[in-house]
Amino acid sequence: MRNYDAFEPLADPSEVTGPLTRWFGIPPEAFAEHRFWQRPSAKPVWVAHKDLVPPPGLRPEAFGILVSRMKGRIFKPTSVFIQRFGGAATRNTLRLTHEQLDALLERQTLALEGHPEDGDGLVILRDPDDHPIGMGLLRGGVLESMLPKFWSHPGGG
Amino acid sequence: MSDTEPKPEGPAHLARYAPIVDDLPAFLACAARPLPRVVIANPLKTDLASAEARVRARCPEAEPVPWRPGAWRLPPDARPGRWPEFIMGLLHAQEEATIWPGELMGAQPGERILDLCAAPGGKTALMAWGMADQGTLVANDREYGRLAALRRTLDRLGVTCAAVTQVDASRMPITDEPFYDRVLADVPCTCEGTTRKQKGGRKAATPERFRDTIVQVQKAILRRAVSLVKPGGTIVYATCTYAPEENEAVLSALPEGLVAVEPVQPPAGLAVTPGITEWAGEVFRPDAVNAARLWPHHNDTGGFFVAKLRRL
């Protein structure tokens, strides 16, 4: 077993909920049943159901799902977090067509005509049925995929 | 076997199960056929009707699994792992024979549940669904390399009630007061029930020496599972092999008076056979009959063994 620090509850959850509310309109109440966790010596932030307690005698490798690899000024939520909680977003989201989604999964960039509320920056990508799939980065009308690279050639087929 | 007698079609090493299988030629022939792919809806992210519409749109040949709502059989050459629905975690690919054993755990919201040998996480997910993603689910695996697959499964399905750990299951730390309501011991085995898998299945015969080794591991893990669960709590013991040495014999190696093997009722439409009481001259504990075997030719699945135990 690797010698990790123990996970501890995040002292100030608004470090996470603040950016999510400001940029995407996800209200803090979306996490009423959840708690945020962090290893004191590491930057990644995790979200777990409020009843998930650290198991006795064990140092977990993962605790719930990863929210972001870093909190603070540069706050990019992970795609898996957005898939689970991004449905509550009200701003800076983009609904993609099947063709656009396939292109992004193939790591192509997309030129967009309209753009979300706040112009350049991170956007939540939704599939044609409005289901959140992950993150994209919009710069000067060009949308870039921030979906995990391994999704382009997923295994487990 | 005389020269005039035809040799059985299929994996010949499985002919050792002739004494306990109802139809040996049908069993061996089926064990050689490719397995249908099965996808199952993730209730944490989608509802049954939307999942069904998405499966039908991707694969018109999909057929509902008759005994389990929210699961569909696809042709063996289907590649659901490449569908966006899989990437988004709305669907999961799951071997049909493992669904009922995972659900036999009877996981409930708010409980503390341990999956001792969790990777790649299919049964862990079934338990997270039973818990409605509420409570403490510890998903453990000894092999660091397999943890990545486990974490990807839980991430993709959006499970927030699970912590992932990496220790040898037979040495999982024990506390003075048992911590868990339920423990799954889905132990490493000779994988003889996986001959139909196209990727990762075991098609060749197992050296008996390997079986002797793995049986010791299985006994140690089951013994530890019992120590970890609260009195009255549930332990599910599971393997993907037919071998009585790895199944009923492992149950019978538990000290007397520690657990009861409880009767189980498979869902309507899923055929199983009861545990056996004797094999190669060895007599097993009487309640081993309450265990269940899944044979490939009965449900067109892989092979599996499962027993539900209650700690006394």
Interface residues (C-beta under 8 A of the other chain):
Chain A: M1 R2 E33 H34 V47 A48 H49 D51 L52 V53 P54 P55 P56 G57 L58 R59 P60 E61 A62 F63 G64 I65 L66 V80 Q83 R84 L101 L105 D127 D129 H131 P132 I133 W151 P154 G155 G156 G157
Chain B: L44 K45 T46 S50 R79 P80 G81 R82 P84 F86 I87 M88 G89 L90 A93 G110 R112 L114 P120 D133 Q134 G135 T136 L137 V138 N140 L147 A149 R151 L154 D155 R156 G158 V159 T160 C161 A162 A163 V164 T165 Q166 V167 P173 T175 F179
